[in-house]
């Protein structure tokens, strides 16, 4: 379990990549947040 920006994530499974899964999740979450923020402006 990991808490990122007040959200709790529980992940099971596997991931293959150069960056850690949590780093990738944080990047995707930040990008999605930025896109939603731009839509509201």
mmCIF entry with sequence, helices, sheets and N, C-alpha, C, O atoms, coordinates in Angstrom:
data_MODEL
# 
_entry.id   MODEL 
# 
_entity.id                         1 
_entity.type                       polymer 
_entity.pdbx_number_of_molecules   1 
# 
_entity_poly.entity_id                      1 
_entity_poly.type                           'polypeptide(L)' 
_entity_poly.nstd_linkage                   no 
_entity_poly.nstd_monomer                   no 
_entity_poly.pdbx_seq_one_letter_code       
;(UNK)(UNK)(UNK)(UNK)(UNK)(UNK)(UNK)(UNK)(UNK)(UNK)(UNK)(UNK)(UNK)(UNK)(UNK)(UNK)
(UNK)(UNK)(UNK)(UNK)(UNK)(UNK)(UNK)(UNK)(UNK)(UNK)(UNK)(UNK)(UNK)(UNK)(UNK)(UNK)
(UNK)(UNK)(UNK)(UNK)(UNK)(UNK)(UNK)(UNK)(UNK)
;
_entity_poly.pdbx_seq_one_letter_code_can   XXXXXXXXXXXXXXXXXXXXXXXXXXXXXXXXXXXXXXXXX 
_entity_poly.pdbx_strand_id                 A 
# 
loop_
_entity_poly_seq.entity_id 
_entity_poly_seq.num 
_entity_poly_seq.mon_id 
_entity_poly_seq.hetero 
1 1  UNK n 
1 2  UNK n 
1 3  UNK n 
1 4  UNK n 
1 5  UNK n 
1 6  UNK n 
1 7  UNK n 
1 8  UNK n 
1 9  UNK n 
1 10 UNK n 
1 11 UNK n 
1 12 UNK n 
1 13 UNK n 
1 14 UNK n 
1 15 UNK n 
1 16 UNK n 
1 17 UNK n 
1 18 UNK n 
1 19 UNK n 
1 20 UNK n 
1 21 UNK n 
1 22 UNK n 
1 23 UNK n 
1 24 UNK n 
1 25 UNK n 
1 26 UNK n 
1 27 UNK n 
1 28 UNK n 
1 29 UNK n 
1 30 UNK n 
1 31 UNK n 
1 32 UNK n 
1 33 UNK n 
1 34 UNK n 
1 35 UNK n 
1 36 UNK n 
1 37 UNK n 
1 38 UNK n 
1 39 UNK n 
1 40 UNK n 
1 41 UNK n 
# 
_struct_asym.id          A 
_struct_asym.entity_id   1 
# 
_struct_conf.conf_type_id            HELX_P 
_struct_conf.id                      HELX_P1 
_struct_conf.pdbx_PDB_helix_id       AA1 
_struct_conf.beg_label_comp_id       UNK 
_struct_conf.beg_label_asym_id       A 
_struct_conf.beg_label_seq_id        21 
_struct_conf.pdbx_beg_PDB_ins_code   ? 
_struct_conf.end_label_comp_id       UNK 
_struct_conf.end_label_asym_id       A 
_struct_conf.end_label_seq_id        40 
_struct_conf.pdbx_end_PDB_ins_code   ? 
_struct_conf.beg_auth_comp_id        UNK 
_struct_conf.beg_auth_asym_id        A 
_struct_conf.beg_auth_seq_id         21 
_struct_conf.end_auth_comp_id        UNK 
_struct_conf.end_auth_asym_id        A 
_struct_conf.end_auth_seq_id         40 
_struct_conf.pdbx_PDB_helix_class    1 
_struct_conf.details                 ? 
_struct_conf.pdbx_PDB_helix_length   20 
# 
_struct_conf_type.id          HELX_P 
_struct_conf_type.criteria    ? 
_struct_conf_type.reference   ? 
# 
_struct_sheet.id               AA1 
_struct_sheet.type             ? 
_struct_sheet.number_strands   2 
_struct_sheet.details          ? 
# 
_struct_sheet_order.sheet_id     AA1 
_struct_sheet_order.range_id_1   1 
_struct_sheet_order.range_id_2   2 
_struct_sheet_order.offset       ? 
_struct_sheet_order.sense        anti-parallel 
# 
loop_
_struct_sheet_range.sheet_id 
_struct_sheet_range.id 
_struct_sheet_range.beg_label_comp_id 
_struct_sheet_range.beg_label_asym_id 
_struct_sheet_range.beg_label_seq_id 
_struct_sheet_range.pdbx_beg_PDB_ins_code 
_struct_sheet_range.end_label_comp_id 
_struct_sheet_range.end_label_asym_id 
_struct_sheet_range.end_label_seq_id 
_struct_sheet_range.pdbx_end_PDB_ins_code 
_struct_sheet_range.beg_auth_comp_id 
_struct_sheet_range.beg_auth_asym_id 
_struct_sheet_range.beg_auth_seq_id 
_struct_sheet_range.end_auth_comp_id 
_struct_sheet_range.end_auth_asym_id 
_struct_sheet_range.end_auth_seq_id 
AA1 1 UNK A 2 ? UNK A 4 ? UNK A 2 UNK A 4 
AA1 2 UNK A 7 ? UNK A 9 ? UNK A 7 UNK A 9 
# 
loop_
_atom_site.group_PDB 
_atom_site.id 
_atom_site.type_symbol 
_atom_site.label_atom_id 
_atom_site.label_alt_id 
_atom_site.label_comp_id 
_atom_site.label_asym_id 
_atom_site.label_entity_id 
_atom_site.label_seq_id 
_atom_site.pdbx_PDB_ins_code 
_atom_site.Cartn_x 
_atom_site.Cartn_y 
_atom_site.Cartn_z 
_atom_site.occupancy 
_atom_site.B_iso_or_equiv 
_atom_site.pdbx_formal_charge 
_atom_site.auth_seq_id 
_atom_site.auth_comp_id 
_atom_site.auth_asym_id 
_atom_site.auth_atom_id 
_atom_site.pdbx_PDB_model_num 
ATOM 1   N N  . UNK A 1 1  ? 0.853   -1.173 0.000   1.00 0.00 ? 1  UNK A N  1 
ATOM 2   C CA . UNK A 1 1  ? 0.000   0.000  0.000   1.00 0.00 ? 1  UNK A CA 1 
ATOM 3   C C  . UNK A 1 1  ? 0.899   1.236  0.000   1.00 0.00 ? 1  UNK A C  1 
ATOM 4   O O  . UNK A 1 1  ? 1.911   1.286  0.699   1.00 0.00 ? 1  UNK A O  1 
ATOM 5   N N  . UNK A 1 2  ? 0.508   2.231  -0.797  1.00 0.00 ? 2  UNK A N  1 
ATOM 6   C CA . UNK A 1 2  ? 1.280   3.473  -0.918  1.00 0.00 ? 2  UNK A CA 1 
ATOM 7   C C  . UNK A 1 2  ? 0.306   4.642  -0.916  1.00 0.00 ? 2  UNK A C  1 
ATOM 8   O O  . UNK A 1 2  ? -0.746  4.579  -1.551  1.00 0.00 ? 2  UNK A O  1 
ATOM 9   N N  . UNK A 1 3  ? 0.654   5.707  -0.204  1.00 0.00 ? 3  UNK A N  1 
ATOM 10  C CA . UNK A 1 3  ? -0.163  6.916  -0.187  1.00 0.00 ? 3  UNK A CA 1 
ATOM 11  C C  . UNK A 1 3  ? 0.544   7.970  -1.022  1.00 0.00 ? 3  UNK A C  1 
ATOM 12  O O  . UNK A 1 3  ? 1.685   8.336  -0.743  1.00 0.00 ? 3  UNK A O  1 
ATOM 13  N N  . UNK A 1 4  ? -0.150  8.457  -2.058  1.00 0.00 ? 4  UNK A N  1 
ATOM 14  C CA . UNK A 1 4  ? 0.400   9.484  -2.940  1.00 0.00 ? 4  UNK A CA 1 
ATOM 15  C C  . UNK A 1 4  ? -0.605  10.615 -3.021  1.00 0.00 ? 4  UNK A C  1 
ATOM 16  O O  . UNK A 1 4  ? -1.735  10.418 -3.469  1.00 0.00 ? 4  UNK A O  1 
ATOM 17  N N  . UNK A 1 5  ? -0.202  11.790 -2.591  1.00 0.00 ? 5  UNK A N  1 
ATOM 18  C CA . UNK A 1 5  ? -1.052  12.981 -2.644  1.00 0.00 ? 5  UNK A CA 1 
ATOM 19  C C  . UNK A 1 5  ? -2.412  12.724 -1.989  1.00 0.00 ? 5  UNK A C  1 
ATOM 20  O O  . UNK A 1 5  ? -3.444  13.155 -2.505  1.00 0.00 ? 5  UNK A O  1 
ATOM 21  N N  . UNK A 1 6  ? -2.411  12.028 -0.864  1.00 0.00 ? 6  UNK A N  1 
ATOM 22  C CA . UNK A 1 6  ? -3.644  11.798 -0.122  1.00 0.00 ? 6  UNK A CA 1 
ATOM 23  C C  . UNK A 1 6  ? -4.471  10.628 -0.616  1.00 0.00 ? 6  UNK A C  1 
ATOM 24  O O  . UNK A 1 6  ? -5.482  10.300 0.004   1.00 0.00 ? 6  UNK A O  1 
ATOM 25  N N  . UNK A 1 7  ? -4.083  9.986  -1.708  1.00 0.00 ? 7  UNK A N  1 
ATOM 26  C CA . UNK A 1 7  ? -4.804  8.818  -2.226  1.00 0.00 ? 7  UNK A CA 1 
ATOM 27  C C  . UNK A 1 7  ? -4.032  7.562  -1.842  1.00 0.00 ? 7  UNK A C  1 
ATOM 28  O O  . UNK A 1 7  ? -2.804  7.532  -1.915  1.00 0.00 ? 7  UNK A O  1 
ATOM 29  N N  . UNK A 1 8  ? -4.753  6.537  -1.437  1.00 0.00 ? 8  UNK A N  1 
ATOM 30  C CA . UNK A 1 8  ? -4.132  5.271  -1.075  1.00 0.00 ? 8  UNK A CA 1 
ATOM 31  C C  . UNK A 1 8  ? -4.253  4.298  -2.234  1.00 0.00 ? 8  UNK A C  1 
ATOM 32  O O  . UNK A 1 8  ? -5.347  4.077  -2.753  1.00 0.00 ? 8  UNK A O  1 
ATOM 33  N N  . UNK A 1 9  ? -3.132  3.715  -2.640  1.00 0.00 ? 9  UNK A N  1 
ATOM 34  C CA . UNK A 1 9  ? -3.098  2.764  -3.747  1.00 0.00 ? 9  UNK A CA 1 
ATOM 35  C C  . UNK A 1 9  ? -2.608  1.419  -3.235  1.00 0.00 ? 9  UNK A C  1 
ATOM 36  O O  . UNK A 1 9  ? -1.602  1.337  -2.530  1.00 0.00 ? 9  UNK A O  1 
ATOM 37  N N  . UNK A 1 10 ? -3.321  0.380  -3.593  1.00 0.00 ? 10 UNK A N  1 
ATOM 38  C CA . UNK A 1 10 ? -2.879  -0.977 -3.329  1.00 0.00 ? 10 UNK A CA 1 
ATOM 39  C C  . UNK A 1 10 ? -2.759  -1.670 -4.675  1.00 0.00 ? 10 UNK A C  1 
ATOM 40  O O  . UNK A 1 10 ? -3.729  -1.743 -5.429  1.00 0.00 ? 10 UNK A O  1 
ATOM 41  N N  . UNK A 1 11 ? -1.585  -2.173 -4.977  1.00 0.00 ? 11 UNK A N  1 
ATOM 42  C CA . UNK A 1 11 ? -1.322  -2.747 -6.295  1.00 0.00 ? 11 UNK A CA 1 
ATOM 43  C C  . UNK A 1 11 ? -0.776  -4.154 -6.111  1.00 0.00 ? 11 UNK A C  1 
ATOM 44  O O  . UNK A 1 11 ? 0.102   -4.394 -5.283  1.00 0.00 ? 11 UNK A O  1 
ATOM 45  N N  . UNK A 1 12 ? -1.309  -5.070 -6.893  1.00 0.00 ? 12 UNK A N  1 
ATOM 46  C CA . UNK A 1 12 ? -0.760  -6.416 -6.929  1.00 0.00 ? 12 UNK A CA 1 
ATOM 47  C C  . UNK A 1 12 ? -0.394  -6.732 -8.379  1.00 0.00 ? 12 UNK A C  1 
ATOM 48  O O  . UNK A 1 12 ? -0.985  -6.176 -9.305  1.00 0.00 ? 12 UNK A O  1 
ATOM 49  N N  . UNK A 1 13 ? 0.546   -7.596 -8.570  1.00 0.00 ? 13 UNK A N  1 
ATOM 50  C CA . UNK A 1 13 ? 0.944   -7.966 -9.917  1.00 0.00 ? 13 UNK A CA 1 
ATOM 51  C C  . UNK A 1 13 ? 2.416   -7.699 -10.138 1.00 0.00 ? 13 UNK A C  1 
ATOM 52  O O  . UNK A 1 13 ? 3.189   -7.579 -9.188  1.00 0.00 ? 13 UNK A O  1 
ATOM 53  N N  . UNK A 1 14 ? 2.798   -7.607 -11.403 1.00 0.00 ? 14 UNK A N  1 
ATOM 54  C CA . UNK A 1 14 ? 4.199   -7.381 -11.723 1.00 0.00 ? 14 UNK A CA 1 
ATOM 55  C C  . UNK A 1 14 ? 4.315   -6.253 -12.740 1.00 0.00 ? 14 UNK A C  1 
ATOM 56  O O  . UNK A 1 14 ? 3.356   -5.920 -13.436 1.00 0.00 ? 14 UNK A O  1 
ATOM 57  N N  . UNK A 1 15 ? 5.487   -5.686 -12.808 1.00 0.00 ? 15 UNK A N  1 
ATOM 58  C CA . UNK A 1 15 ? 5.767   -4.572 -13.712 1.00 0.00 ? 15 UNK A CA 1 
ATOM 59  C C  . UNK A 1 15 ? 7.208   -4.689 -14.155 1.00 0.00 ? 15 UNK A C  1 
ATOM 60  O O  . UNK A 1 15 ? 8.097   -4.928 -13.337 1.00 0.00 ? 15 UNK A O  1 
ATOM 61  N N  . UNK A 1 16 ? 7.444   -4.523 -15.444 1.00 0.00 ? 16 UNK A N  1 
ATOM 62  C CA . UNK A 1 16 ? 8.800   -4.521 -15.969 1.00 0.00 ? 16 UNK A CA 1 
ATOM 63  C C  . UNK A 1 16 ? 9.073   -3.161 -16.598 1.00 0.00 ? 16 UNK A C  1 
ATOM 64  O O  . UNK A 1 16 ? 8.307   -2.702 -17.445 1.00 0.00 ? 16 UNK A O  1 
ATOM 65  N N  . UNK A 1 17 ? 10.144  -2.526 -16.193 1.00 0.00 ? 17 UNK A N  1 
ATOM 66  C CA . UNK A 1 17 ? 10.494  -1.227 -16.756 1.00 0.00 ? 17 UNK A CA 1 
ATOM 67  C C  . UNK A 1 17 ? 11.739  -0.674 -16.094 1.00 0.00 ? 17 UNK A C  1 
ATOM 68  O O  . UNK A 1 17 ? 12.240  -1.224 -15.114 1.00 0.00 ? 17 UNK A O  1 
ATOM 69  N N  . UNK A 1 18 ? 12.234  0.431  -16.650 1.00 0.00 ? 18 UNK A N  1 
ATOM 70  C CA . UNK A 1 18 ? 13.443  1.059  -16.122 1.00 0.00 ? 18 UNK A CA 1 
ATOM 71  C C  . UNK A 1 18 ? 13.173  1.864  -14.860 1.00 0.00 ? 18 UNK A C  1 
ATOM 72  O O  . UNK A 1 18 ? 14.053  1.991  -14.010 1.00 0.00 ? 18 UNK A O  1 
ATOM 73  N N  . UNK A 1 19 ? 11.963  2.411  -14.725 1.00 0.00 ? 19 UNK A N  1 
ATOM 74  C CA . UNK A 1 19 ? 11.616  3.174  -13.529 1.00 0.00 ? 19 UNK A CA 1 
ATOM 75  C C  . UNK A 1 19 ? 10.742  2.313  -12.632 1.00 0.00 ? 19 UNK A C  1 
ATOM 76  O O  . UNK A 1 19 ? 10.120  1.357  -13.093 1.00 0.00 ? 19 UNK A O  1 
ATOM 77  N N  . UNK A 1 20 ? 10.699  2.653  -11.360 1.00 0.00 ? 20 UNK A N  1 
ATOM 78  C CA . UNK A 1 20 ? 9.871   1.883  -10.450 1.00 0.00 ? 20 UNK A CA 1 
ATOM 79  C C  . UNK A 1 20 ? 8.399   2.111  -10.781 1.00 0.00 ? 20 UNK A C  1 
ATOM 80  O O  . UNK A 1 20 ? 8.031   3.140  -11.347 1.00 0.00 ? 20 UNK A O  1 
ATOM 81  N N  . UNK A 1 21 ? 7.580   1.156  -10.427 1.00 0.00 ? 21 UNK A N  1 
ATOM 82  C CA . UNK A 1 21 ? 6.155   1.274  -10.697 1.00 0.00 ? 21 UNK A CA 1 
ATOM 83  C C  . UNK A 1 21 ? 5.581   2.511  -10.005 1.00 0.00 ? 21 UNK A C  1 
ATOM 84  O O  . UNK A 1 21 ? 4.751   3.211  -10.586 1.00 0.00 ? 21 UNK A O  1 
ATOM 85  N N  . UNK A 1 22 ? 6.010   2.788  -8.780  1.00 0.00 ? 22 UNK A N  1 
ATOM 86  C CA . UNK A 1 22 ? 5.481   3.955  -8.062  1.00 0.00 ? 22 UNK A CA 1 
ATOM 87  C C  . UNK A 1 22 ? 5.863   5.262  -8.743  1.00 0.00 ? 22 UNK A C  1 
ATOM 88  O O  . UNK A 1 22 ? 5.063   6.197  -8.782  1.00 0.00 ? 22 UNK A O  1 
ATOM 89  N N  . UNK A 1 23 ? 7.075   5.336  -9.278  1.00 0.00 ? 23 UNK A N  1 
ATOM 90  C CA . UNK A 1 23 ? 7.470   6.543  -10.018 1.00 0.00 ? 23 UNK A CA 1 
ATOM 91  C C  . UNK A 1 23 ? 6.596   6.720  -11.259 1.00 0.00 ? 23 UNK A C  1 
ATOM 92  O O  . UNK A 1 23 ? 6.164   7.829  -11.571 1.00 0.00 ? 23 UNK A O  1 
ATOM 93  N N  . UNK A 1 24 ? 6.345   5.631  -11.953 1.00 0.00 ? 24 UNK A N  1 
ATOM 94  C CA . UNK A 1 24 ? 5.502   5.697  -13.142 1.00 0.00 ? 24 UNK A CA 1 
ATOM 95  C C  . UNK A 1 24 ? 4.074   6.093  -12.756 1.00 0.00 ? 24 UNK A C  1 
ATOM 96  O O  . UNK A 1 24 ? 3.460   6.928  -13.421 1.00 0.00 ? 24 UNK A O  1 
ATOM 97  N N  . UNK A 1 25 ? 3.552   5.503  -11.697 1.00 0.00 ? 25 UNK A N  1 
ATOM 98  C CA . UNK A 1 25 ? 2.201   5.818  -11.232 1.00 0.00 ? 25 UNK A CA 1 
ATOM 99  C C  . UNK A 1 25 ? 2.094   7.291  -10.853 1.00 0.00 ? 25 UNK A C  1 
ATOM 100 O O  . UNK A 1 25 ? 1.111   7.949  -11.195 1.00 0.00 ? 25 UNK A O  1 
ATOM 101 N N  . UNK A 1 26 ? 3.092   7.810  -10.154 1.00 0.00 ? 26 UNK A N  1 
ATOM 102 C CA . UNK A 1 26 ? 3.083   9.226  -9.781  1.00 0.00 ? 26 UNK A CA 1 
ATOM 103 C C  . UNK A 1 26 ? 3.103   10.116 -11.017 1.00 0.00 ? 26 UNK A C  1 
ATOM 104 O O  . UNK A 1 26 ? 2.389   11.118 -11.067 1.00 0.00 ? 26 UNK A O  1 
ATOM 105 N N  . UNK A 1 27 ? 3.914   9.763  -12.016 1.00 0.00 ? 27 UNK A N  1 
ATOM 106 C CA . UNK A 1 27 ? 4.012   10.561 -13.242 1.00 0.00 ? 27 UNK A CA 1 
ATOM 107 C C  . UNK A 1 27 ? 2.680   10.567 -13.992 1.00 0.00 ? 27 UNK A C  1 
ATOM 108 O O  . UNK A 1 27 ? 2.224   11.618 -14.443 1.00 0.00 ? 27 UNK A O  1 
ATOM 109 N N  . UNK A 1 28 ? 2.060   9.397  -14.126 1.00 0.00 ? 28 UNK A N  1 
ATOM 110 C CA . UNK A 1 28 ? 0.775   9.301  -14.826 1.00 0.00 ? 28 UNK A CA 1 
ATOM 111 C C  . UNK A 1 28 ? -0.304  10.063 -14.067 1.00 0.00 ? 28 UNK A C  1 
ATOM 112 O O  . UNK A 1 28 ? -1.116  10.764 -14.671 1.00 0.00 ? 28 UNK A O  1 
ATOM 113 N N  . UNK A 1 29 ? -0.313  9.927  -12.747 1.00 0.00 ? 29 UNK A N  1 
ATOM 114 C CA . UNK A 1 29 ? -1.301  10.622 -11.925 1.00 0.00 ? 29 UNK A CA 1 
ATOM 115 C C  . UNK A 1 29 ? -1.131  12.130 -12.046 1.00 0.00 ? 29 UNK A C  1 
ATOM 116 O O  . UNK A 1 29 ? -2.120  12.852 -12.172 1.00 0.00 ? 29 UNK A O  1 
ATOM 117 N N  . UNK A 1 30 ? 0.101   12.613 -12.010 1.00 0.00 ? 30 UNK A N  1 
ATOM 118 C CA . UNK A 1 30 ? 0.355   14.055 -12.146 1.00 0.00 ? 30 UNK A CA 1 
ATOM 119 C C  . UNK A 1 30 ? -0.076  14.549 -13.517 1.00 0.00 ? 30 UNK A C  1 
ATOM 120 O O  . UNK A 1 30 ? -0.661  15.627 -13.625 1.00 0.00 ? 30 UNK A O  1 
ATOM 121 N N  . UNK A 1 31 ? 0.201   13.783 -14.563 1.00 0.00 ? 31 UNK A N  1 
ATOM 122 C CA . UNK A 1 31 ? -0.196  14.181 -15.918 1.00 0.00 ? 31 UNK A CA 1 
ATOM 123 C C  . UNK A 1 31 ? -1.716  14.248 -16.026 1.00 0.00 ? 31 UNK A C  1 
ATOM 124 O O  . UNK A 1 31 ? -2.260  15.203 -16.580 1.00 0.00 ? 31 UNK A O  1 
ATOM 125 N N  . UNK A 1 32 ? -2.399  13.239 -15.497 1.00 0.00 ? 32 UNK A N  1 
ATOM 126 C CA . UNK A 1 32 ? -3.866  13.230 -15.545 1.00 0.00 ? 32 UNK A CA 1 
ATOM 127 C C  . UNK A 1 32 ? -4.443  14.404 -14.758 1.00 0.00 ? 32 UNK A C  1 
ATOM 128 O O  . UNK A 1 32 ? -5.415  15.022 -15.191 1.00 0.00 ? 32 UNK A O  1 
ATOM 129 N N  . UNK A 1 33 ? -3.854  14.712 -13.610 1.00 0.00 ? 33 UNK A N  1 
ATOM 130 C CA . UNK A 1 33 ? -4.316  15.839 -12.808 1.00 0.00 ? 33 UNK A CA 1 
ATOM 131 C C  . UNK A 1 33 ? -4.141  17.147 -13.576 1.00 0.00 ? 33 UNK A C  1 
ATOM 132 O O  . UNK A 1 33 ? -5.035  17.993 -13.579 1.00 0.00 ? 33 UNK A O  1 
ATOM 133 N N  . UNK A 1 34 ? -2.992  17.309 -14.226 1.00 0.00 ? 34 UNK A N  1 
ATOM 134 C CA . UNK A 1 34 ? -2.712  18.530 -14.988 1.00 0.00 ? 34 UNK A CA 1 
ATOM 135 C C  . UNK A 1 34 ? -3.713  18.679 -16.145 1.00 0.00 ? 34 UNK A C  1 
ATOM 136 O O  . UNK A 1 34 ? -4.202  19.777 -16.410 1.00 0.00 ? 34 UNK A O  1 
ATOM 137 N N  . UNK A 1 35 ? -4.010  17.572 -16.824 1.00 0.00 ? 35 UNK A N  1 
ATOM 138 C CA . UNK A 1 35 ? -4.968  17.627 -17.927 1.00 0.00 ? 35 UNK A CA 1 
ATOM 139 C C  . UNK A 1 35 ? -6.358  18.019 -17.429 1.00 0.00 ? 35 UNK A C  1 
ATOM 140 O O  . UNK A 1 35 ? -7.040  18.821 -18.067 1.00 0.00 ? 35 UNK A O  1 
ATOM 141 N N  . UNK A 1 36 ? -6.779  17.464 -16.306 1.00 0.00 ? 36 UNK A N  1 
ATOM 142 C CA . UNK A 1 36 ? -8.091  17.804 -15.744 1.00 0.00 ? 36 UNK A CA 1 
ATOM 143 C C  . UNK A 1 36 ? -8.126  19.265 -15.304 1.00 0.00 ? 36 UNK A C  1 
ATOM 144 O O  . UNK A 1 36 ? -9.135  19.947 -15.483 1.00 0.00 ? 36 UNK A O  1 
ATOM 145 N N  . UNK A 1 37 ? -7.029  19.742 -14.732 1.00 0.00 ? 37 UNK A N  1 
ATOM 146 C CA . UNK A 1 37 ? -6.952  21.135 -14.285 1.00 0.00 ? 37 UNK A CA 1 
ATOM 147 C C  . UNK A 1 37 ? -7.065  22.077 -15.483 1.00 0.00 ? 37 UNK A C  1 
ATOM 148 O O  . UNK A 1 37 ? -7.764  23.087 -15.413 1.00 0.00 ? 37 UNK A O  1 
ATOM 149 N N  . UNK A 1 38 ? -6.381  21.752 -16.578 1.00 0.00 ? 38 UNK A N  1 
ATOM 150 C CA . UNK A 1 38 ? -6.448  22.587 -17.785 1.00 0.00 ? 38 UNK A CA 1 
ATOM 151 C C  . UNK A 1 38 ? -7.856  22.620 -18.355 1.00 0.00 ? 38 UNK A C  1 
ATOM 152 O O  . UNK A 1 38 ? -8.284  23.648 -18.879 1.00 0.00 ? 38 UNK A O  1 
ATOM 153 N N  . UNK A 1 39 ? -8.587  21.504 -18.262 1.00 0.00 ? 39 UNK A N  1 
ATOM 154 C CA . UNK A 1 39 ? -9.969  21.459 -18.773 1.00 0.00 ? 39 UNK A CA 1 
ATOM 155 C C  . UNK A 1 39 ? -10.889 22.399 -18.006 1.00 0.00 ? 39 UNK A C  1 
ATOM 156 O O  . UNK A 1 39 ? -11.863 22.904 -18.564 1.00 0.00 ? 39 UNK A O  1 
ATOM 157 N N  . UNK A 1 40 ? -10.591 22.636 -16.736 1.00 0.00 ? 40 UNK A N  1 
ATOM 158 C CA . UNK A 1 40 ? -11.457 23.474 -15.915 1.00 0.00 ? 40 UNK A CA 1 
ATOM 159 C C  . UNK A 1 40 ? -11.144 24.953 -16.050 1.00 0.00 ? 40 UNK A C  1 
ATOM 160 O O  . UNK A 1 40 ? -11.929 25.789 -15.605 1.00 0.00 ? 40 UNK A O  1 
ATOM 161 N N  . UNK A 1 41 ? -10.009 25.294 -16.659 1.00 0.00 ? 41 UNK A N  1 
ATOM 162 C CA . UNK A 1 41 ? -9.643  26.706 -16.801 1.00 0.00 ? 41 UNK A CA 1 
ATOM 163 C C  . UNK A 1 41 ? -10.232 27.334 -18.025 1.00 0.00 ? 41 UNK A C  1 
ATOM 164 O O  . UNK A 1 41 ? -10.012 28.518 -18.278 1.00 0.00 ? 41 UNK A O  1 
# 
